[in-house]
Amino acid sequence: MKKKSDFYISLFISLISFVFILGILSTDAVARSYRVGRLPEKARPLACSVCHVDPRGGGARNSFGKDYERLAIPSGDRLTEALLKADSDGDGISNGTELNAGTLPGYPGSKP
């Protein structure tokens, strides 16, 4: 009987682990689409490339993505005045101006 109970314990732990990992992965995907929806309308087609180096999202963040993490997430995960006034890529144009023009505030070569 001990072998049978060990099997069920292992199965239970495996299922719990699977559900936990699945929950983490699905939360990340929802978070990304939620954030894209908060961008100004002209910036929405740029999607994940607004914050991430890889335009498909995930992984390394560009300079705007790093500033978003530092300024927006602690403030309720929203575009704050401080973030919009900042110039994350150092090109002399504010993040807010770039987002409203549909350009990338994390890349100095992308300007309105």
C-alpha positions as CSV (number, residue, x, y, z in Angstrom):
1,M,0.0,0.0,0.0
2,K,2.8,2.4,0.7
3,K,3.9,2.4,-3.0
4,K,0.4,3.3,-4.1
5,S,0.1,6.2,-1.6
6,D,3.6,7.5,-2.6
7,F,2.3,7.5,-6.2
8,Y,-0.7,9.6,-5.3
9,I,1.3,12.0,-3.3
10,S,3.8,12.5,-6.2
11,L,0.9,12.9,-8.6
12,F,-0.8,15.5,-6.4
13,I,2.5,17.5,-6.0
14,S,3.0,17.4,-9.8
15,L,-0.5,18.6,-10.5
16,I,-0.2,21.5,-7.9
17,S,3.2,22.5,-9.4
18,F,1.7,22.4,-13.0
19,V,-1.2,24.6,-12.0
20,F,1.1,27.0,-10.2
21,I,3.4,27.4,-13.2
22,L,0.5,27.7,-15.5
23,G,-0.9,30.5,-13.3
24,I,2.3,32.4,-13.4
25,L,2.7,32.2,-17.2
26,S,-0.9,33.2,-17.9
27,T,-0.7,36.2,-15.5
28,D,2.4,37.5,-17.3
29,A,0.6,37.3,-20.7
30,V,-2.5,39.2,-19.3
31,A,-0.3,41.8,-17.7
32,R,1.3,42.6,-21.1
33,S,-1.9,43.1,-23.0
34,Y,-3.3,45.1,-20.1
35,R,-0.4,47.5,-20.2
36,V,-0.6,47.9,-24.0
37,G,-4.2,49.0,-23.5
38,R,-3.1,51.8,-21.2
39,L,-0.9,53.4,-23.8
40,P,-2.1,56.4,-25.8
41,E,-4.0,55.3,-28.9
42,K,-1.2,56.1,-31.4
43,A,1.3,54.0,-29.4
44,R,-0.8,50.9,-29.1
45,P,0.2,49.4,-32.5
46,L,3.8,49.4,-31.2
47,A,2.6,47.0,-28.5
48,C,5.4,45.2,-26.5
49,S,8.2,47.1,-28.3
50,V,7.3,50.2,-26.3
51,C,8.9,48.6,-23.2
52,H,10.8,45.5,-24.4
53,V,13.9,45.0,-26.6
54,D,12.2,42.0,-28.3
55,P,9.0,43.3,-30.0
56,R,7.2,40.1,-29.1
57,G,7.6,41.1,-25.4
58,G,9.2,39.5,-22.4
59,G,12.8,39.4,-21.5
60,A,15.0,42.5,-21.5
61,R,13.4,46.0,-21.3
62,N,14.6,49.1,-23.1
63,S,15.2,52.3,-21.3
64,F,11.5,53.3,-21.3
65,G,10.6,49.8,-20.0
66,K,13.1,50.2,-17.2
67,D,11.7,53.6,-16.3
68,Y,8.1,52.2,-16.5
69,E,9.1,49.5,-14.0
70,R,10.7,52.1,-11.7
71,L,8.1,54.8,-11.9
72,A,4.7,53.4,-13.1
73,I,4.4,50.0,-11.4
74,P,4.9,51.3,-7.8
75,S,2.3,54.0,-8.6
76,G,-0.5,51.5,-9.4
77,D,0.8,50.3,-12.8
78,R,-0.2,53.4,-14.7
79,L,1.5,56.1,-16.8
80,T,2.5,58.7,-14.3
81,E,3.2,62.3,-14.9
82,A,6.8,61.8,-13.9
83,L,7.1,59.0,-16.5
84,L,5.5,61.0,-19.3
85,K,7.7,64.0,-18.6
86,A,10.9,62.0,-18.5
87,D,13.1,61.4,-21.5
88,S,14.0,57.7,-21.1
89,D,16.1,57.4,-24.3
90,G,17.8,60.8,-23.9
91,D,16.9,62.1,-27.3
92,G,15.5,65.4,-26.0
93,I,11.9,64.5,-26.5
94,S,9.6,63.5,-23.5
95,N,8.2,60.1,-23.3
96,G,4.7,61.5,-23.4
97,T,5.3,63.4,-26.6
98,E,6.8,60.3,-28.2
99,L,3.9,58.0,-27.1
100,N,1.3,60.5,-28.3
101,A,3.1,60.7,-31.6
102,G,3.3,56.9,-32.0
103,T,7.1,56.7,-31.7
104,L,9.2,54.6,-29.3
105,P,10.3,56.4,-26.1
106,G,12.9,53.8,-25.4
107,Y,14.9,54.2,-28.6
108,P,16.7,57.5,-29.4
109,G,16.4,57.0,-33.2
110,S,12.6,56.9,-33.0
111,K,11.4,60.5,-32.9
112,P,8.1,62.2,-33.8
